[in-house]
Structures are given as C-alpha cells and as structure tokens.
Amino acid sequence: MKNEIDLRKHIGKKIKLARAKCHFTQEKLAEKTSLSSRYISQLERGLAFGSASTIVSICKALHISSEFLFDELINTSYKLPNDFLDDKFLENYFKLDDRNKKIINMLCLQLIKLQEEENIKKVN
C-alpha cells in the first residue's frame, strides 16, 4: 500500500498527463475549474489533494473519468484495457499531434493484421 504522499503524487501525475493531452496550461485548467493555477500546480506535484467536488471538476474539464486517476491505486481483479498500457507510452502518445496519432493508430492496425495472419499460419 502506498503512503499518502505517494498516492497524491500518483494522482497529480495523472492530472498533469491529462492536462498535457488537452494542451491546457495550468492557468487554462484553473480557469475551467474555478481554481487557482497555484492550486493546480500543488495538485500536480502531490502537495495538495482536492475535495470530491474538485476531483469531479477536474475530471470534467479534462474529459477523463475518475477511473483514469485511481485505477492503478485500487487493486481489483478486473483489468481494463488501459491497465496494460505503459504510462510512458501514454505520456509520449499524448505529446503527438493529431496527424502522428493517426499514423500510430494505422501502424497498430497493421501490426494486428500481421499478427492475425501469423496466428492463422501457425494453426494451419
């Protein structure tokens, strides 16, 4: 079990990641949530933790679910697809522009197709 500081830092990292995905500055997120940019900074660094209404406001502004923030912290036997994605991959993916995201998605589809073809060959 992680301690309080580690939990706050984990959630803060997820907020920062989602904010970067939306191409928001801390000031822009603060404006959308009626919070101060200083408080957003503290949340992202794990120095503060928001109330339930603050977390809901941040999730709405960033178009994320609370599950995105908490899924790795709550140990359940049910695994969601994003549980298998590496945080570094997601961080890098969110830095891409839309054109390059489309290229990555096309590459993934081609790799899946190749994999399926290889699996068919193995069965035959």
Secondary structure as GFF3:
##gff-version 3
##sequence-region A 1 124
A	DSSP	alpha_helix	4	21	.	.	.	ID=ss1
A	DSSP	alpha_helix	26	33	.	.	.	ID=ss2
A	DSSP	alpha_helix	37	45	.	.	.	ID=ss3
A	DSSP	alpha_helix	52	62	.	.	.	ID=ss4
A	DSSP	alpha_helix	66	70	.	.	.	ID=ss5
A	DSSP	three_ten_helix	81	84	.	.	.	ID=ss6
A	DSSP	alpha_helix	87	95	.	.	.	ID=ss7
A	DSSP	alpha_helix	98	123	.	.	.	ID=ss8
###
